[in-house]
Amino acid sequence: MCGIVGYIGSRPARPFLVEGLTRLEYRGYDSAGVAVLGASGTTVVKQVGRVRQLEQTLPKRMAGKLGIGHTRWATHGPATAANAHPHQGAAGRIALVHNGIIDNAAGLRAQLTESGIALSSDTDTEVLAHLIERSAADTLEDAVLDALERVTGTYALAVIDTAHPDRIVVARSGSPLILGVGSGEMLIASDLAALVRHTNQVVHLDDGELATVTAGGFATFDRSRTATERQPVEIAVAAEDLEHSGYETYLLKELHEQPAAAELVMRGRLDERFATTRLDGLRMDPRELRSFTRVKILGCGSAYYIGQFGAQLIEDLARIPADAEPASEFRYRQPIIEPSTLYVVVSQSGETADTAFAVAEIRRKGGRVVGLVNVVGSTIARAVDGGIYLHAGPEISVASTKALTNMGVAFALLAVHLGRLHDLSFADGQRILAALHRLPGQIEQILGDDGAIAAIAARLAGARSALYIGRVRGFPVAREGAQKLKEISYIHAEAYQTSELKHGPLALIDPDLPTVAVIGDDALTDRNIAAAQQVLARGGPVYAITHPGVDLAHLPVETIVVPKSEPELDPLLMIIPTQLLAYHAAVALGRDVDKPRNLAKSVTVE
């Protein structure tokens, strides 16, 4: 969500701060600001809107080789310049940026007001600046520690002090923060995207860890001031991976990267000899994996919907009871953590706060948890017992496409692996592996039918609301389709099980409510066609996502025909048209498809 950048070194800080904030725009934000410490003190500039608007207001000469910057996604208080970061103490000595939420901010604000401090914003973050500035500690590090003793909540902090112009002090608890190690300079960011043009050596801070960052290097330590001796690691992300590469938008680029991404997540993991998969990253031997009698999948938003697909797949192939639920609800319902349950968490960024908190709850109660994560070195990747990296490459657009598809492929790899340890036959293992081999080419085929899908999307764009229906394996497809349409086109959309139409949703059907129906070639085809007829009988337009051979010619429906895979994997291919429908509807309406309003790529607060 919010983005942090920082620089200290021999070059002017301003160019890096502006570039870094621009690189973090995809995370979602509504205001931005920078603070640069120079010979005459700290200059703070804040602006509502995009980074380019901030850049236009910056002084032409903004001297200083130390600075911090921030993009804010509003939580406490609306999007105003006063609420934008960086925030300063009353004397202007301290300036800081903060990601996360201070839970006890209201009480601290009241205490500060009673002590004579005039607060200038509505934010929780401002209290930190005042607490640090009012500390009697001799060092900036100890002043930050004093303040952190008084707050509860989550944070990633970067703090500068005119009394200590040779350093930035950073701290992390529940929100990501990364140090970039350069030559005679150090960089700070909440996301690798801001760093990859400048260094491939990074340090991922852990929760409860702080660091003193100077031009010559860094020193990490914990809340008790004990050194933690962190070493930089090399990252594999290239700067060109973060470019548009000739596409008009990141979303369109990532849609078309799906065939190659699907190949990458399978590379080296298909074991033809034994009709199974190689998943060394799980860090569990066959005996351990066979001991699990249930699988619980946790994710948020699209990750939760693809988790429902994964649960069905595991039940189909491994014959182990499996289900999915929102990670955001999990820890609040006092879950029973069973040693015989394998917990699987799913997150594109590896930083999703609700999912990370679920991992902590599972680990605290002794459960075994593995992750399906796209970002190496991310919070969740480092917290789980093992996992399957998605290898989708950087995903910049807020709406997940290629990472989501790779999550589905990863679930297929896991389901086959578990299945072959139980009762999945060699022949069925071969059947699924063969289908996985065909998958990238079939995705390419769907993407090639883009024009026909765009024509249907143009009609969807004229609707105020849409209904998506699917049954059993088709229901996660419907849920993800509705999610995509609402998040990037802002058309209201809801998904229902096709079998539930007569239990309420049919009351909504009229000529102005289009229905997108998932009608696959399977045991439920006739029932799904009958449901479409019920919608048509009430005057509702129907667009069907279907397979070759499904006879819909006798019905007044428009169809999107998807290549047939094996029944277990059909949903993966049927999701692709829903992505394209949402994309083209959003473009037709003039939406910013990469940065949908009110949303963020990496949700690092509850």
Buried (B, 14 or more C-beta within 10 A) or exposed (E): BBBBBBBBBEBBBBEBBBBBBBBBBBBBBBBBBBBBBBEEBBBBBBBBBBBEEBBEEBEEEBBBBBBBBBBBBBBBBEBBBBBBBBBBBBEEBBBBBBBBBBEEBEEBBEBBEEEEBEBEBBBBBBBBBBBBBBBEEEBBBBBBBBBBEBBEBBBBBBBBBBEBBBBBBBBBBBBBBBBBBBEEBBBBBBBBBBBBBBBBBBBBBBBBBBBBBBBEEBBBBBEEEEEBEBEBEEBEBEEEBBEEEEBEBBBBBBBBBBBBBBBBBBEEBBBEEEBBBEBEBBEBEEEEBEEBEBBBBBBBBBBBBBBBBBBBBBBBBBEBEBBBBBBBBBBEEEBEBBEEBBBBBBBBBBBBBBBBBBBBBBBEEEBBBBBBBBBBBBBBBBBBBBBBBBBBBBBBBBBBBBBBBBBBBBBBBBBBBBBBBEEBEEEBBBBBBBBBEBBBEBBBBBBEBBEBBBEBBBBBBEBEBBBBBBBBBBBBBBBBBBBBBBBBBBBEBBBBBBBBBEEEBBEBBEEEBBBBBBBBBBEBBEEBBEBBBBBBEBEBBBBBBBBEEBEBEEEEBBBBBBBBBBBBBBBBBBBBBBBBBBBBBBBBBEBEBBBBEEBBBBBBBB
